[in-house]
């Protein structure tokens, strides 16, 4: 195609932060022991989101097979979005894993 110029636009964000795998590894290790580190390999890091005011930032991980998310705080505590009050609230790790793996 003569006369056509293609341009590739690249947006580099100055607010990039590396993935935070610590909460996922801690949470899965506490549930599965040594196998927790292997289980963490089945998740992708999605990003950071605002959590409840008393908790702060949450981390989102997505399971590579189910494509369902696991939402954790900095310490590895689990959370779920509740549409009724448009916010995240703490749940048990068992509930979070059922949500992510079912």
Secondary structure, 3 states (H helix, E strand, C coil): CCCCCCCCCCCCCCCCCCCCCHHHHHHHHHHHCCHHHHHHCCEEEEEEEECCCCCCEEEEEEECCCCCEEEECCCCCEEEEEHHHCEEEEECHHHHHHHHHC
